[in-house]
Structure formats: C-alpha cells, structure tokens
Amino acid sequence: KLQFLYLIAFTRSNTMALVNKQWVLRRPVKGLISQDDFELTSAAVPELKDGEVLLKTLYLSFDPAQRTWLNRGSYMKQIEVGDVMKAQGLMKVVKSKNRKFRVGDLTMGMCGWQEYVVSSGGRSDDVGLRKLPAFPTSMRKASPMLWLSCLGTTGLTAYFGLLKVGDIKKGD
C-alpha cells in the first residue's frame, strides 16, 4: 500500500526537523506497474530560502498520463530511477518565506508522491504552484478534491473532449 505518514524526527540540537517520506522509482518499469517498481524513502526537509514555501501534500491525483511519464517520448521529462514519482496534488502551505503565500493557503501543483515539497511559488518552477481560490459560499462544504477532478485537468480534458472531439450538439 502506498501510504504517506507524518514523521517528525529530532535533530542533535533538539529542534524538531521534518522528514519527508517519498515514493521513488526503484527500477525502470516494463509492462504493468508493480509495487516493486517503487520504494518508500525518507529525506530531510530543507530549510526555506527567501521566496520559498513549504507545502504539505493533502491529496494526489492518479492519472493515466503518469504511466507515460515513466517512458521516453512523453511530453514530460521521463522519471528516472531514484526520482520521486510525479503527480499533481493539492497542498497546504505550512511555512512561507514568500509574500504571495500565507500559512494555510490551499495550492495545487506538481508535488509528486511525497509528503512535503519546497517551491519558489512560481508557475515556472518544477512544481508549477498556483494558489487556489476559495469556493463560493454555495459550495463551502464541497471537497477540495474537486480541484483534482471535475475542476482540474481531468475535468477540463473531459469537458473539451466532449465539446471539440465528441462534437456534441444540442439535444445529444
């Protein structure tokens, strides 16, 4: 089972340091994906530099496109052995040194299969971070996971696929 656990470790100076649990590619994938293709590892969460934000992954999107990222010839850089598996996710800002993001802000971007990610807060970094707007009052009880489904990339793909490729007409 792929599980993300919250783990806190104590450093020698007795301050609390966060440890990032990450699923990395263990071997090249041939044929069907197996749990043996991945390995759960731990890495220290680095100290933030000016302009950076620390994000905690809340939800991950598991999409068919991820399979293509494991092979050459994809529209994205191939995931190499030892790399964190890529995935789009919903994240919460837990620490910020970036004036555009406050602790508690809900964000979306390419966080990968890991518990924490550091971002420069820009759309041009590896994360492609974007701050999510609050839902309108009528949707306040809606799940934030909607951003990864019908309000996200998969929802937009379905919407435009039906309109442009499916060529839906009135009455269909």
N, C-alpha and C positions, 0 to 999 in steps of 0.2 A: 504494500500500500504506500502511495505517496502521501506523506503527512508532513505538515510544517509545524514544528514545535517551537515554542518560545523558550529560549535558553539564555540565561544570564550567567556569566562567569565573573569571578573576582580576580582582578589583576593583583600583582605584588604590592601595589601601592594602596590596596584596599578600596579602590574606587571600583564602581561597577562598570564593566565593559560589555557591550552587546556582542554576541556571537551570531553570525549569520549562517543559517542552515541553507544549503544549496544542493539542488539536484544537478549533477554534471553528467555529460555524456562520457560513458566509460569506454565504449568501443564503437567503431563505425557500425551503423545499422544496415543489415542486409535482410531483405524480406520484411516480415511482420515485426513490429516493435515489441520488444520484450522488456520486462522489468530489469533483466540482467544487462541491458544496454545503458542503464543509468546507475549512478552511485550517489548516495547522500553524504555530503561532506560538510565541514564547518570551516568558516573563515572569520577572522576578526572584522568587525565593522570599523572602517577608518574614521578618524576624526574629520569633521567637516571643515572645509576651507571656506573663505568668504565667497558668497554667491551660491553655495550648495545647499541642498535639502536632503534630509534623511527620511526615507519613506518606508512604511511597513506595508507589506503586501496583505491585502484583505481577501481578495478573490482573484483567481486566474481564469482566463478564457482558454479553453482547449479547442482548437480549431483544426480543420483538415490541412490548412496551409502549413502547420507546424511539421507535418511529415515531409513536405518538400524542402524545408529548411535544413533537413539532415542530409541532403544530397546536393551535389554540384549542379549548376544550371538553373537554380531557383532565382527568383527576383531579389532575394536577400542573400547576404553573405552566408555561406554554409557554416553550420555549427560544427566545430572541430572537437575532437576528443579532448576532454578537460574543460570545455566551455560549459557555462551554465546554460541549461536548455532555455531557449527563448519562448516567451509567451507574453501576450498583452495582459495587463491586470489592472485592478482597481487598488489604489494605495492611499494611505492616510499619512499626512506629514506628521512626523513625530519630533523632528528637530529642524530648525531652519536658520540659515545664515543668508537667506535670500529675501529681499524686501517684497517680492511678488507672492510669497507663500508664507502662510501662518500655520503654526501647530494646529492640527485638527482639520485642515483643508483636505477635501477629497479630491484625488487626482487619478488620472488614467495615463498609461503609457506602457512601454515595453520593459517590464520588470524582470521577466524570466522566472524560472522555478526557484525562487529564493525568498527568504523571509524579509530581508531588507535590501534596499538599493539606494545608492547615493546618486543624485542627479544635479546637474548645473541649473536645472529649472528651465532649460531651453528646449525648444522643439527640434533643435539641430543636434543635440547630444544623442547618445545611444538609447536613451530612454524615450525621447520624444514626448516629454512630460507636458500634460495640459491639465489645468485646474478645471474641475467640473462645476457647472452652475448648480445652484440649489434647485430642487424640484419646485414647481409652482405649488401654491397652497393646496390645490385639489389633489395633488399627488404626494403629499408629505409622508404618507405611510408606505409609499412604494419602495421596493427594494433597490438599493444602489446597483445591484447586479444587472438592472435593466441597461446600464451603460455598456455592459459587455455583451448584451444580446440584442434586443429589438432597437435600442437607441445607439448601438455601437456599429462596428464594422460589419458584423454578420447581418444585422438588421438592414443596414444600408445596401449591402450586397443583394439581399433578398428583394428589397423594395425596387431597386433599379433593374435587377434581373427580370422581375415580373413586368415592369413598365417598358423597358427597352428591348430585352431579348424575347420575353414572352409576348410582347406586343398586345397587351390586354386592351380590350375595347369596352365601352360602356355596354353593360348587360352580360358581360362574361362572368 
